[in-house]
């Protein structure tokens, strides 16, 4: 087979694999939306609770922490399909956004506001969801930031060891020094000291 023929064949295989991924994502999204074949239920939220019918293998494949909850030695592993697993510290729109990413790689649920992007980042960091934390962190940079946003983002990225992102936010903080200094009531001590060291 010629080099051109081999390259063409490899490209066709890649195209077919991409098509398969797309078809799988559509099918998974249908299952998420309909609840078909679900084998676990999550009760999400504290004040406004919402039930989500999910699939253990899908969640476990995306998150080692959720895998431990769903298949490990926790009480949740023994719960039936309709016996809800409680997640009071997550807001329903955030959990829904995460599920849409899990099932169909959709980012629309957290691309509309900085607050949602940050909340998805926090979820992904807490529940050890590789890639989603990086996607959400990248999404955060698509918004305009207030001085308060910059301080919150710097703290958030530093806390979760996203050093490059924290450094980029610190550069923005230094560029907007006086505006940010007026907002320092919400900054932690370490952020304040770092700002001062950059200003020297």
Beta strands, then each sheet from edge to edge (+ up, - down):
strand 1: 40-44
strand 2: 50-54
strand 3: 85-87
sheet 1: 2+ 1- 3-
end
